[in-house]
Amino acid sequence: MFDATQQPIRRLPVGEFTGMLALLFATIAFSIDAMLPALPAIAAELSPDAVNNAQLVLSFFVLGMGVGTLFVGPISDAIGRKITIAWGFALYVVGSALAWYGAGLEFLLIARFLQGLGASSPRVAGMALVRDLYAGREMARIMSFVMMVFMVVPALAPLIGQAIIGTFGWRAIFLAYILFALVSLSWVSFRQAETLAPVDRRPMTAANLWSGLKEVLSSAEVRVYIIVMSLGFGQMFALLSSIQPIFDTTYGLGHSFPLWFAGIAAFSAFSSFINSRFVMRVGMRKLAAIAYACATVLSLVALVLIGTGMVEGMVSFAVFYVWAISVFFIAGLTFGNLNALAMQKLGHIAGMATSVITAISTVAAAFIAGPVGLAYNGTAVPAIIGAVVCSAISYGLMHWSEKRF
């Protein structure tokens, strides 16, 4: 990779590069997971007659993120990765400030949508930045390390959120988002060199956008991975939408929810380490197929045990907790591989490809997660059913892709 003077672009040390990318991607996790302890207070203050509607603050963020990704990639292909990340964080800060200031659930949802639009920038431009420097299994290995560091944030975010909310009220969490964005932006601005040389940039014209879109979606292989990512994100976001009410209302553990959630994240972080060790030997497709096969079996077992009432009380909670760990564990084991698989032949349009792939999978995931979250009926059954369906279809597609591509 060369800059405008045809000199090799200086790469950061792998450890620092991994930490920086993990922090960029963690914008999303922090924006979602730190909100979880605030859902009861938001419901009580802004939607007391329909408490499930408080979950929409998660869905609208995801929806905004999905919409934003469709434009961020082409923008980063046209003007560069770093400036795109900077503008995205600026929009994220505006959305956070509006959410802190505004009143009413509808206003909060609009602000969260803006936050999601802004958060799409570090996510997509950051992924394109990785693809500028790495490819194939090497990229998958880097992404596995990124995911491993990234998973520390979900472990800590609810604890941080609960501490902020308990001290300053739930609106103060949006001030923490602003601080997080400023730290992330500073790291990229001062340490990371621009990875897209001016000679490699693509003007953001309708013709270029259309040709890039056609190139990405003309590949049956890429379409399969987009569907699998949609289903994988969908079952994870569906669980996230319901997880706080499940802990609080279903099992009466709302007071200790952040600690339990930290345990889930800690176990899940190990999956990225496993992936980094085995992906070079087993291969990305096979590893993803095995992961979704296991997810299907575990979800079916949880559905039978909990859905039929075979287990109750703390035994039921233990089954749910192990199953919840498996959902996040599978995410760490598959998402880096799926992204690398989808991107491996699209390096010349990395920004556009990342935008299309991420936008479709994220918006589709929001439409999967929203109804599942709103279907919460006092039990974990709707979330588990969603995972059974998503995991089974994902396994079928990955098994088929092993033979087809």
ABEGO torsion letter per residue (X at the ends): XBBAAGBBBBBBBAAAAAAAAAAAAAAAAAAAAAAAAAAAAAAAAABAABAAAAAAAAAAAAAAAAAAAAAAAAAAAAAEAAAAAAAAAAAAAAAAAAAAABBEAAAAAAAAAAAAAAAAAAAAAAAAAAAAABBEAAAAAAAAAAAAAAAAAAAAAAAAAAAAAAAAEAAAAAAAAAAAAAAAAAAAAAABBBABBAAABBBBBAAAAAAAAAAAAABAAAAAAAAAAAAAAAAAAAAAAAAAAAAAAAAGAAAAAAAAAAAAAAAAAAAAAAAAAAAAAAEAAAAAAAAAAAAAAAAAAAAAAAAAGABBEAAAAAAAAAAAAAAAAAAAAAAAAAAAAAAAAAAAAAAAAAAAAAAAAAAAAAAAAAAAAAABAGBAAAAAAAAAAAAAAAAAAAAAAAAAX
